[in-house]
Structures are given as structure tokens and as C-alpha cells.
């Protein structure tokens, strides 16, 4: 399977990109790096793609598990190398969910997204560290075996 995207140079460090969806994204460097500040930085878009990918997975998986999500947002904090290329080395994903949700099922959904479904996370060469905030409380991580053991029959 292949995917094609293209980017058109708009001057200085500013680009307009479009993919198969037909939606437009603008990218630019910071003003310090000669950009105009009229678009997202490419590394921002990588993190945005990651949270979008896992968010889509999570909403679908939790819906199939009959877990009623009232609210969800996902925050990514990426840690990058100091030297060039300044690749991400570790990314912390914090899932903020509200609703009548079973923590074990939410952790199972997180593991399924990260290990099976999210193409964005599979494409990154960075350690991904998940965190879960459920209804305002931090829920400690469960590995996939523990999560399955806590699920009701």
C-alpha cells in the first residue's frame, strides 16, 4: 500500500501540503530559522499525527467495548535529541478520559492502539510512554496481561 503527499513551496521556509484526503496543511519554520510563522512545524505535525491516530483508535475500540466516553483528549510531550537530527527519543502520551469507564478496558484499548492499530506510533523510532487520567484521577499502568485479567467475563 502506498500513500502520496505533496508540498508546494510558498517562499522562505513556508510550504502548503496536501495528501490523499484533499485537506491542506501549512508548514513553516520558526522566525528564528528564517520562517514566517505561518504554519505548523513538521515535528509538531508528527506529534499531532500520533495523537490523532491513537485518538481515532481509542474512540473506535472503546465504542466496540461498550465503554461510554463522555470526553477525551490526548496530550503528547515529545523529548528530542539535542544534536541533529533532533529526532524524538521518548514521547509521553497522556489520555484524559471522562465517563463511566472501566480502567482495565481503557488500558487494554491503549495497548491495542499502541501495539496493534496505530500506524503512526509504529512508524516512530521513539519510546512511547502512556499515562491515563480517568475522571480526574491518575490510573497506574496495567500491562496487557494484567488488563485482560481485570476484565469481567
C-alpha positions as CSV (number, residue, x, y, z in Angstrom):
1,X,0.0,0.0,0.0
2,X,1.3,3.4,-0.8
3,X,0.4,7.0,0.1
4,X,1.4,10.1,-1.7
5,X,1.5,13.6,-0.3
6,X,2.9,16.7,-1.9
7,X,4.2,20.0,-0.7
8,X,4.3,23.3,-2.6
9,X,6.9,25.9,-1.6
10,X,5.3,29.3,-0.8
11,X,8.6,31.2,-0.2
12,X,11.2,31.3,2.5
13,X,10.5,28.2,4.6
14,X,6.7,28.1,4.1
15,X,5.1,25.1,2.4
16,X,1.5,24.1,1.6
17,X,1.0,20.3,1.8
18,X,-1.9,18.1,0.6
19,X,-2.5,14.4,0.9
20,X,-5.0,11.9,-0.5
21,X,-7.7,13.3,1.8
22,X,-7.6,16.6,-0.1
23,X,-7.1,18.6,3.1
24,X,-4.4,21.3,3.2
25,X,-1.8,21.7,5.9
26,X,0.7,24.6,6.1
27,X,4.2,24.1,7.4
28,X,6.8,26.7,8.2
29,X,10.0,27.1,10.2
30,X,10.2,29.4,13.2
31,X,11.1,33.0,12.6
32,X,14.5,32.3,14.2
33,X,15.1,29.7,11.5
34,X,14.1,32.0,8.6
35,X,10.4,31.1,8.5
36,X,7.3,33.3,8.6
37,X,5.5,31.5,11.4
38,X,2.5,30.8,9.1
39,X,2.3,27.1,9.7
40,X,3.0,24.2,12.0
41,X,6.5,22.9,12.4
42,X,6.9,19.5,10.8
43,X,7.8,17.9,14.2
44,X,4.6,19.3,15.7
45,X,2.7,17.6,12.9
46,X,4.4,14.3,13.8
47,X,3.0,14.6,17.3
48,X,-0.4,15.7,16.0
49,X,-0.5,12.7,13.7
50,X,0.3,10.4,16.7
51,X,-2.4,11.8,18.9
52,X,-4.9,11.8,16.1
53,X,-4.0,8.2,15.2
54,X,-4.3,6.9,18.7
55,X,-7.4,9.0,19.4
56,X,-9.2,7.5,16.4
57,X,-8.2,4.0,17.6
58,X,-9.3,4.7,21.2
59,X,-12.7,6.1,20.2
60,X,-13.3,3.1,18.0
61,X,-12.0,0.4,20.4
62,X,-13.8,1.9,23.4
63,X,-17.1,2.1,21.4
64,X,-16.8,-1.5,20.5
65,X,-16.1,-2.4,24.1
66,X,-19.3,-0.5,25.0
67,X,-17.4,2.0,27.1
68,X,-19.3,5.3,27.1
69,X,-16.8,8.0,26.6
70,X,-18.1,11.5,27.5
71,X,-14.9,13.4,26.9
72,X,-11.4,12.5,25.7
73,X,-8.3,14.5,24.9
74,X,-4.8,13.3,24.4
75,X,-1.6,15.2,25.1
76,X,1.7,14.3,23.7
77,X,5.0,15.6,25.1
78,X,8.0,14.7,22.9
79,X,11.6,14.7,24.1
80,X,14.1,15.3,21.4
81,X,17.8,14.7,20.9
82,X,20.0,17.8,21.4
83,X,22.1,17.0,18.3
84,X,20.9,16.9,14.8
85,X,18.9,15.3,13.6
86,X,16.8,16.3,16.6
87,X,14.6,13.1,16.5
88,X,12.1,12.2,19.2
89,X,13.6,9.8,21.6
90,X,10.7,9.5,24.0
91,X,7.1,10.6,23.8
92,X,4.7,10.7,26.7
93,X,1.1,10.3,25.8
94,X,-1.4,11.3,28.4
95,X,-5.0,10.1,27.8
96,X,-7.6,12.3,29.6
97,X,-11.0,10.5,29.6
98,X,-14.3,11.0,31.3
99,X,-17.2,8.7,31.5
100,X,-18.4,5.5,33.2
101,X,-15.3,3.6,32.0
102,X,-13.6,0.5,33.4
103,X,-9.9,1.3,33.8
104,X,-8.8,-2.2,32.7
105,X,-10.7,-1.8,29.4
106,X,-9.2,1.7,28.8
107,X,-5.7,0.3,29.4
108,X,-6.5,-2.5,27.0
109,X,-7.6,0.0,24.4
110,X,-4.4,2.0,24.9
111,X,-2.2,-1.2,24.5
112,X,-4.2,-2.3,21.4
113,X,-3.7,1.2,19.8
114,X,0.0,1.3,20.6
115,X,0.9,-2.3,19.7
116,X,-1.6,-3.3,17.0
117,X,-3.5,-0.5,15.3
118,X,-1.7,2.9,15.4
119,X,0.4,3.1,12.3
120,X,1.8,6.5,13.4
121,X,3.3,5.0,16.6
122,X,4.6,2.0,14.7
123,X,6.4,4.4,12.3
124,X,8.2,6.4,15.0
125,X,11.6,5.3,16.4
126,X,10.9,6.7,19.9
127,X,9.9,5.1,23.2
128,X,6.2,5.8,23.8
129,X,5.1,6.1,27.4
130,X,1.4,6.1,28.1
131,X,-0.4,7.7,31.0
132,X,-4.1,7.6,31.9
133,X,-6.1,10.2,33.7
134,X,-9.7,8.9,34.2
135,X,-12.3,11.2,35.6
136,X,-9.6,13.4,37.0
137,X,-7.6,10.6,38.7
138,X,-4.4,9.1,37.5
139,X,-4.7,5.4,36.9
140,X,-1.5,3.4,37.1
141,X,-0.4,1.5,34.1
142,X,-1.6,-2.1,33.5
143,X,0.3,-4.3,31.1
144,X,-1.9,-6.0,28.5
145,X,-1.9,-9.3,30.5
146,X,-3.0,-7.5,33.7
147,X,-5.6,-5.6,31.8
148,X,-7.1,-8.8,30.4
149,X,-7.1,-10.3,33.9
150,X,-9.1,-7.4,35.3
151,X,-11.8,-7.6,32.6
152,X,-15.1,-9.2,33.7
153,X,-16.2,-12.4,32.0
